[in-house]
Amino acid sequence: MRLVFAGTPAVALPSLRRLLDSPRHEVVAVVTRPDRPAGRGRRIARSPVAELADEAGIRVLTPERPRDPEFLETLAGIAPDCAPVVAYGALLPKAALDIPRRGWVNLHFSLLPAYRGAAPVQRALLAGEDVTGASVFQIEEGLDSGPVFGALTERVRPRDTAGDLLDRLAIAGAELLAATMDGLDDGILEARPQPADGVSLAPKLTVDDVRIDWTLPDYAVDRLIRAATPAPGAWTTFRDHRVKLGPVRPAVASEARSSLARDLAPGQLAVLGKDTVAAGTGTGAVTLGEVRPEGKAAMPAVAWARGLRPTEGEAFQ
């Protein structure tokens, strides 16, 4: 089939690579979000999908809005058989959905109908799910509500960050998406409607969503930080300056036996020995991993504490 691939971030690359390598399909163009300022220097940058398409010599379409008449005319002229989608980042109007002969087919990183929306992996981690997965479905005008062609499951590991889990799902999902394209080409796949029960939403995590509430139980603080890693990054404040935190761990038995760690108030800091910095939560201490002060690079928590020398009783806010 002639394919137009739609995607933007790095998580879409395994699927694009897999389809580029397919002997059965031809990726004739990609649709991606326009070039944007990125990085600390805010230089204009191509999306990861655009960069890979450039390397492969494939036409790149970057409409500001997929409903733009010029884009719709160009897409109709390309006349794709199908448009596979992975994390494109914009809603598609009916005028665009109607152009490919077999429609637009999306790889979504949840077991639909659970976690419809922009942040399914992050929301699954926040909820403490043991198992998640990926689904391939036919895009319609509703939010991730179209009928499903197939799905796969993935166990959530105890120390997974959103980045870790998304990386595994992107690789496994690329195979699922390619198999779906093959099945559609063979005419042997039929999408099934999503169940009416079990629908949940997964809106994008905002900066306010990922501010750490130290009065929460240790497991909730742990989940929040892992769900926000690598982006947008869970944060707190210390001495009126914002600080981002990498994944933490509940204090191990030897550390918990320390009365200092055991009695820490929510957010209160303590340096335990030469290599451990602990912070109190609503149920017990957690040990810090990396700390990223505002405007600086990430560093081990011990190095950060050595530089600032928290006094007894000082706390994250």
N, C-alpha and C positions, 0 to 999 in steps of 0.2 A: 504493500500500500504506500501511497504518497502521504507523508506525514508532515504536519507543521507542529513542532514541539513548542509548548509554552511553559516557561519557568524563569526564575530569576536568581535565587541564592544558590550557594554551593551544594545544598542538600539535593538540588535537582540534577546535579552533574552525573551521578551514577546512572540514572535513568537515561539521560541524553546519550552518554557514552554507550550504554547497552543498545540503544536503538540505532545509533550510528554504526555499530558493529554488526547489526542484524543483516543477514543475507536476503531476508524476505522483504524488508521495508526500506524506503528511501526518505530520509529526513531532508526535505527540500527547503525549509526555512524554520527559523525560531522566532517566537514572539516573547519579548522580555520587557521589563520596566526600563524607562529611559535612564540614560547616564545621570548619576547623582553625585554630589559631594560626599566624600567618604574619608575616614581616617582623621587623625589629629590635625593634619594639614588642610582638610576639607577640599582636597583636589577632586576634580571631576573624574569619576571612574566608571568603567563599564561593569555591568553585572557579570558574575561568574559564568552564567549561561551565555551571555554575549561573547565573552572572551573565548570560550570553548568553540562557539560557532565560528568566530573569526579564524581560529586555528584550523578548523575543518573546512573553511572556505564556503560556509553556508550563509545564505541571505539572512540578515537580522532585521526584524521589524520592532520598532520601539514606540508604539503609539502612546501619547499621553493618556488617552482614554480609548478603550476598545470599541466604543461606539462612534469614534470619529469616522466620518464618511470616507475619507481617504484610505484609512486602514481597511475598512470593510470592502472597499472596491479592490484594493490590492489583494486581500485574502481571497476574494471571489475569483480574481484572475489566476491565482495560484491553483485553485480548485483542489484542495487536499481531500484525500479519502477520509482521514481521521486526524484529530488534533489531540494528542496525549498531553496532559498537563501535570506539572509537579511544582507546587508553591509559586505560581505565577504572581499572585499578589494583587489582582484586580478582578472585580466582578465582570462577567461577560454578559452582554445584552443578548436578547433573543435573535437580533439580526446577525450577530456573529455566530451564535450557537447553530443557526440553521445552515451555515455555509458548508462545512464538511459533510460528506455523504453519510458518514457513520458518527457524526457529532464530535463532541469534545469528551474525552475520557480522563478522569482525574485520579491520581494516586494520592490518597489522603492517609495521614499517619494516625489512624485510630481504627477501632473496630466499630464501624457505623452500625446503629445510629448514635453511638456514644461519642461525645466530644466533637461535635460539629463546630467548625470555626477555625480561627487562625493559629491557635496554640494548643493543639490536641496533646502533644507530648508533655508540655509544661503542666497542663492542667491534670493530666493523668498522674504525674509525679506528685503534684500538690495533694491529690486525693488519696495517695498511698496505694495506688493500684498495684497488684502483683503481676498482672498480665495485661499487655496492650497489643497493638498490632497495626496493620495497614490494610486499607480497602481500596479497590479500584471500582469506580462507579461512573455512570453516565451523568454528565453535568446537565442540570436543568436550571430553571430560573430561581428556585429556592436555594437556601444555604446548605450545601452538602447533603441534599435530601434525595438525590437521584437514585435510581435502582443500581444494585451492586452486581458486578460481574464476578468478583472473587475477593478473598481476604486471606491474610496470614496472621499468625500470632507470634508474639515475642515476649519472653519473660523479662520482667523488670528486675534488675539486679540490685542488691541492697545499697550499693554505693553509686548507682547510675546518676549522672547529671543529665539534663535535657540534651546536651550535646552528645554524650555517649550513646544514649538511647536512639536519638535521631540518626546518628551515623549508621547504626546497625539496621534501623528500619529503612533507611535510604538505599542501602545495598540490597537487602532482601526484597524491598519493594520494587527495585529496578527489574528484577527477574519476574515478579508478578505482573508488572506493567507490560513487559515484552511478551509474556505468555498471553496476556489479554489481547494484544495487537495480533498475535498469531491466530488466536481463536476467532477473533472478529473477521480476519481475512479468510479463514476456513469456513466461516458461517456456522460454527458449532457452539457459539456462546450466546446465552440469553441472560440478560440482567434480571435480577429479582428485586421487587420492591423492598425497601427497608421496613423492618418491623415498626409498628406504631408505638410500641412500648420501649423504654430504655433510652429515649432521646435525651441528650444533654448537650450543653453548649460550652465552647472553649474559646472565649474571647481572648484577644492578645493581652499579655501581661503589661500593665502600665508601670511607670516609675513608682506611683503610689502603691500599687499592688505588692511591690517587692521590697518595701521598707520593712525591716525586721521588727517584729513585736516581741521583745524579750520576755514578756509575761506569758507567752505561749509555752506549751510543753516542749521539751527538748526535741522530740520526734517531729513536731510541727516546724520548728526552726530549721532543723536539718532538711526536711522536705522542701521548704521554701527556697533555701539557698541552692539546693541541687536543681530545683525546677528553673531557677533564674540564671543558671550557669550554662553556657557562657554569656547569654544575653537575656534580659537587659542588665543583669547583675544585681544581686541582693545587696542592700546597703543599710547603713546605720550612721549615726554621727558620734564623734568623739571630740570633745573640746570645741564644739560648734562647727566642726568640719566633717563633710561627708566622707565616709569610708565604705568601700565595697569589700565584701567578704567572699572568699572561695568556700568550697564545702567544708563543713565542720563534722566532728564526730562526738557522740555522747562520751563523756569521760569514762575511761576504762577503770577497772576495779582498783588498780593501784593508785590511780589519781583520785578516785572517788573517796578513798579512805582518808584522804587529807581533809581535815576539818575545814581548811580554808576553801577547798573546792566545794565541799558539801554545803557550806553555809553561804555561798555566794547569792546575793540578791539578783533579781533579773537584770541582765546587762552588766553586772559588776565584773570587773576584770581582776585576774590574779595570775602572776607568773609562778609556775610550779616547776622547780628545778631549772635546768639549763635549756630545756628544749620544748617546753610546753607552756602555752598561754590558754587559760580557761576563761569562759564567760558564763555567768549564771543565766538560767532560764526559769520558767515557771515551775519546772519539776526537777531540775538538777543541772549540773555544769555540762557544757560542751567544750571541746578543745578546738582551737582555731587552726585553720590551715594557712591559706594565703590571705594577705591583707593588701588592699590597693588604696592608698590614700588619694584624695582628690588631686588630680593633675600629675600623679606619679605612677611609676610602674608597680606591678604587683611584687610583693616580697613575702618571705616567710613571716608568720606572725611573731616569732621570737625576735627577728631583726627589727620589725616594726616596734615592738614593745621596748627593745633595748634602746632605740633612738628616742622614744617619747617618755620612757620611765613612768608608767602609770602609778599614781600614788594609791595608798590603801583606801579603798572605798570608791575610787573613780569607776565610772561605768559608761557603757554605750547608751545613747539615748534614742 
